[in-house]
């Protein structure tokens, strides 16, 4: 073999070896990368994801509120809060009445405490960012069982999940989103207390890995502090395993209690209502929960209500509400400071 062909053969062998070596290096790098990726992936994505939920108190879309919506549209009550509501993954309120095709009786007679809402208004509720509503209250049976069933069907058909009922007969609403599992459990003091059904709902939810949140309708209207029944019942629910207990019905803000490291919000106050007769009934708080695999963080945001329309406060007004709430609440000094400064308070899971 002459020198020319020997040289070409040698170059060929060297090139072949270079290709093999490069291929081996690439394969090795891929394997290392795959191993490292698998190692980083050992913590599931759901561990790093946070689910945000906002809760509001009493919302009523009949009587004077209905008259104002007839004049200004169904979106009218949500004008100043929609962006805030929609910034959360889930939004929940207490629905003080039912969506039915019945004619309103309270529009004509403001003394009639019997509330039905126009089902066309559900779309505005959805557009405002609400995903679930509690029907566990004293007005969910204003038009009988038929009215309650019609309301739940209408809400579900438009993408809003109802939970709870007048008699505490229904199972919890189970929600799985962003890797988190939430159980919403409605309780109505005024329709047959039926504790066993609520207790079993809490226990089952916890056994199935859900965060159990009880949304209770209880207490005395316009009273700024919870009564003995509220306190005993809230603590009982936490003893059963509830992670958070939230209250409505008094139409005014009531204090927060820290019990066994868990929060009780005795009353969030009004959200959308036509009770113009006092300052206290035209104030409320929005409760934000941030849920991840290791903890639940919470903070509250005060707002005021002007002609049934909730809107956020100026700094001085907000500070006044938060200072009073912190002072009245039965909580640790750390929680008190968090309430006062609207700082996230952490609850280990």
Helices and strands as residue ranges (DSSP letters): H 3-40, G 45-48, E 51-59, H 63-72, G 76-78, H 82-86, E 90-95, E 98-99, E 116-117, G 119-121, H 122-127, E 132-134, H 144-157, E 161-163, E 173-177, E 180-188, G 189-191, H 195-207, E 211-217, H 228-240, E 244-248, E 253-259, E 262-268, E 270-272, G 280-282, E 283-291, E 295-306, E 309-312, H 315-328, H 333-341, E 345-348
